[in-house]
Amino acid sequence: MDILVFLIFLGFVFVFVTLIGHGIWLALAWFFRNLFGLSEPPQIESLNLVRCSNCSALLHRQAEGCTVCGWRKPSEARAELWKEIGATHRHLQSLHRQGRITEQSFRELMRALELERERLGASAAGYATQHAPPPPQPARPPTVTPPPASVTTPTPTTSVPPEPIPPQTPMTPPVVTGVSRTDEPRPSTQIPVSETVFEKDAVKTHVWAEEIGRTGERTRYEPPRPKFEPVAPRKPRKPLSEVLAAFMEQSNIRWGEIVGGLLIIGCSTALVISLWTEISRIPVLKFFIFTSVTALLFGVGLYTEHRWKLPTTSRGILTIATLLVPLNFLAIAAVSRGNIPPGWAIIASELIAPALFLCLVYFAGRIITSAWPHLLVFGVLGSSVGQLIIWHFAHAGMPPQRLLVLGLFPLICFVATTAWMLRRVAHTEEIDEGLANTIFITLGASTFAALLPLGLLSYKSGQTANTLMHLAPLLTLGGGPILASGLLLWQRIKGRELVASKTAGTSIALIGVALALSGIFLSFPNPASVVLAASFAFVIFTGIAHVFKEPRVHLPAAFSFALAFIVTILAATGEVEWQSTRHTSLMRELLTIKSGQAMAFVFALFIAASEVLRKQRQEAAARYYLMAAWGVGAVCLMIASVYRLEGIGDPHYIAPIYAVLTAGAFWSAWRSRHEAFGWIGSGILLMTLVQTFGGWLSIRFPWQAALLAHASLAAIASIACWRKGEVMRRVFAEPLNKSALIASGVAVLSMFFSYRWQPTGIYAQRLFWLSAIWLILLWLNRSQLLFIAMQVALTCAVLLTVKLGLQGYEWYAYVPRAWLHPWSLQIQGSVLVMLGLAWIALRIFVRSKVSKTVESEAGSDANRDAVSDEPEESRLVSAAWGYLNSSKLSFDQIVTWAVLCGFVLLGIYGALHGIKLELTIRGGAASVWNLARFPHEHAYGTGAWILLALLLVSMLASFWERRRVAYLMGALLALSTVVPLLAARWETEFATASAWRWLAAIFLMLVSLPLWGRDKIFGQLKTYGLPELNQGTDSIALMLRVMLLILTLVPLLALTIFPVLKALEYMPVHGSSAGFFYQIGTVISYSVPLLFAALALVGHALRERVAGYAFVAGLLLNLAVTVAQLMTVAGVG
């Protein structure tokens, strides 16, 4: 009874699923018909049937005649005549409704048409009963009856030429003029105007005509305005008994057959139900009952097809009966269950049933799948026999290999059937509705027959979940034919009226894909099942992609191969076992670094496959393999990035994985011509360098070094790609150039935040490296800001190099704030000035190159040809000159001016302590102030004189190269530091201020000499190549003179007036204590420098012929006398 309950439940489920599926199908068909505006196709069209034009009986489209009424199919010429008669009939009816012809004329013309139709051999019974007048007398010849005297109507034998219609006014509304129409005969209402074969396509028209009255007077007639006739009430529906009687009469069905068959079936069913307890004791009776019921359904279907001529009903019954065949085999298997050895009855039932159902399914297949009934037999019976094999050989606890072998037999039958069917249909260019229905029936019956054995096998094994896991590869294998069938229907169905069938084909294809992929998911977590299912999926998808020219299927095929390969590698390396049912083992291992390494190999393999497909001109397939490669590559990149943080060095070989991904990215960019891959390759290249420097080379601060290395490689590669054409520029040069700029900027930030911990040597090296990178990038990025950044990096690198060198000296090493030591400042300043001199030399060199280029371009054609073979050098020189010859102040010049200002302050700092000692109030003590506690005496040592010489050379060279007076003024400022540097040496004699006064006055007189003889000096310099100046010599001399007077007179007056004022306050300063200035006395020491300054101003007054200088000289003489007097009085007092 258990199997009976199971079968009854299965039947209910099948009926429920069928009803729900049919409802969904009808809903989709209704939706697509409304969406595309299609009419519902008649049912007989799907069966290739038509109706008889005489008796409306169903007959095949290729039939020569009707077997019910004896009607014969006409020839093409006669069919055309019938169409013309029908058109004439509809036109006459239209004229009759409009009142254009009389009732008598209409009857005569219709009679003539009927006679002509009878002459052509068609039956007019239906037509004559509705439209023809009463049959004429036998003695009366078949001629047209003359019209009444009141109406002039031409007879069929008389030809009356039509009268011309007078012209009408278009805007005049239609009216009737002339005689009254009260005596005109109107159409009789006794003649029924029903819808006949001729009336189905009638169209009401309105035309202009003439009406002839009884008096013979012609009147102009215009048709009346259209009137809306009331709609006739709907006819009441016929009772069901009348409809059923008409249907049975039309189909030639006898009540006796129906009643007898129902009585037999009903009585047999009742008998079986009442005796089921006794029947269940005899298993063979169950077999005969199930077999008899299914065979009865086959018989009913065949009878309704051949006897009652009900194709739709018979096809439905036969389809249901065919689907019941696998269930009968399931019942047969249930009959033979138990430990009792099979007897002769069971063996006979297992041998007779296949033979019986083979015949029945074959005869049913000739009706429902007439194109290939043998395929239906093989698909249904082959898979159904597999149930018997499974029932006898399957048991609980059997090994997985046996499960696969038992489940493979019905699946082979299904695959073979579907493949054979597809091979038959493959030669058809376009699939019509009949062939599509045949494919649907064959595919559905074969699929149902193949699924039942798998369900039975799962039931017999005892563990459904494990069985499904081991049988999952078979599901994937079974999804291939379903996918192929759906794609074939989707591609070969082209008619718009078959849009529902095409949609069904698309759904079948999607079901096939889902089934194939679900087999992979169900196979988890058993590695052997996963590898087998993924391999089947790869083969299926790849084959379908090539056969159906559908490149999109390559994408799931590639992912299936990747999964199979990765799991195989994990199992081969011992990471997982081949047979494992642990739910977390395989999923966890798929996210380990071992799988990441396998993914890197799969990535490279997919890139190679894409290249091979591209060479075979399969661009679409190559594109999908490239997409699959990057899908795998993205996962591989994430796994490698997570494991990069583990361990010291590179134990997991992350760097080679990154290298493979980098190469693949640049290859993809070259092939796809898409700059996004260039950006991706640049980013992964940076990660490769980071892992290489940190894990393999153990370089300190690996991120910093990797950023600089990445910027270097990207800059060089961008320049190389820029010269290869527009495509290479867009794909490689632009992304690499921008990534190099970004990487160098990030490297600057990294060095800024790590300067506290980074050694000076490494810092200096990487700054040199950074400046070289920016210098290379200047080739593509013509930016003055980038050039300045390069100069800044180079300057900082030079300073750090100097610092690194100074760290080898005892006075610098391990001393806090050692960079503030005067020697350190002098050395760093000297190096910076020398760097500025290098930039000046470079400008002079580039200027000469530019001058030669300009001269060669302005020369003869021969000269042009001589330099035309160096266009790259010319462009390089032009670009360099654009950077170096900036109209604004360049960075190296700013550095030189900064060093000059610092040097002047350092010189004043060296002499300041001596000035404080001399100008301190007698009896007081001067405080000593040293910068960062370093002796100030080093500020005016040898290093200061070296720096002074370099500054003078730099300023004069800049003046020579730039031709600006500012540099001469800078040279004068640098030269003026001689005064404090020399004066500081009198610190021990407390005479620094006195020395400064005398040296300032002497410096004023000595420097005034060149200003007085400037014409001779500039003339002599021009002979040595002095370029033309932007200003005249007089204006230059004026600016230098003003600056000279400020640099000398200001300190001279300040150092003179301050001690005089203190002396007047009776607070005399300490003054010099020994030496020359002590011996000459206070009066001479203070007054003589003023006299020297006055003499210098007199000289300027005479040279420049400016009275102001003489006036100032007089003031100085007056001041000198006053100071001498005051100091004498103060000394006396």
Buried (B, 14 or more C-beta within 10 A) or exposed (E): EEBBEBBEEBEEEBEEEEEEEEEEBEEBBEEBBEEEEBEEBEEBEBBBBBEBBBBEBBBEEEEEEBEBBEBEBBEEEEEEBBEEBBEBBBBBBBBBEBBBBBBBBBBBBBBBBBEBBEEEEBBBEEBBEEBBBEEEEEEEEEEBBEBEEBBBBEBEEEEEEEEEEEEEEEEEEEEBEEBEBEEBBEBEEEBEBEEBEBBEEBEEEEEEBBBBBBEEEBBBBBBEEEEEEEEEEEEEEEEEEEEEEEEBEBBEBEEEEEEEBEEEEEEBEEEBEEEBEEBEEEBBBBBBBBBEBBBBBBBBBBBBBEBBBBBBBBBBBBBBBBBBBBBBBBBBBBBBEEEEEBEEBBEEBBEEBBEBBBEBBBBBBBBBBEBBBBBBBBBBBBBBBBBBBBBBEBEEEBEBEBBBEBBBBBBBBBBBBBBBBBEBBEEEEEBBBBBBBBBBBBBBBBBBBBBBBBBBBBBBBEEEEBBBBBBBBBBBBBBBBBBBBBBBBBBBBEEEEBBBBBBBBBBBBEBBBEBBBBBBEBBBBBBBBBBBBBBBBBBBBBBBBBBBEBBEBBBBBBBBBBBBBBBBBBBEEEBBBEEBBEEEBBEBBBBBBBBBBBBBBBBBBBBBBBBEBBEEEBEBBBBBBBBBBBBBBBBBBEBBBBBBEEEEEBEBBBBBBBBBBBBBBBBBBBBBEBBEBBBBBBBBBBBBBBBBBBBBEEBEBBBBBBBBBBBBBBBBBBBEBBEEEEEBBBBBBBBBBBBBBBBBBBBBEBBEEBEEEBEBEBBBBBBBBBBBBBBBBBBBBEBEEBBBBBBBBBBBBBBBBBBBBBBEEEEBEEBEEBBEBBBBBBBBBBBBBEBBBEBBEEBBEBBEBBEEBEEBEEEEEEEEEEBEEEEEEBEBBEBBBBBBBEEEEBBBBBBBBEBBEBBBEBBBBBBBBBBBBBBBEEEEEBEEEBBEEBBBBBBBBEBBBBBBEBBBBBBBBBBBBBBBBBBBBBBBBBBBBBBBBBBBBBBEBBBBBBBBBBBBBBBBBEBBEEBBEBEEBBEEEEEEEBEEBEEEBEEBBBBBBEBBBEBBBEBBBEBBEBBBEBBBEEEBBBBBEEBBBBEBBBBBBBBBBBBBBBBBBBBBBEBBEBEEBBEBBBEBBEBBEEBBEBBEEBEEE
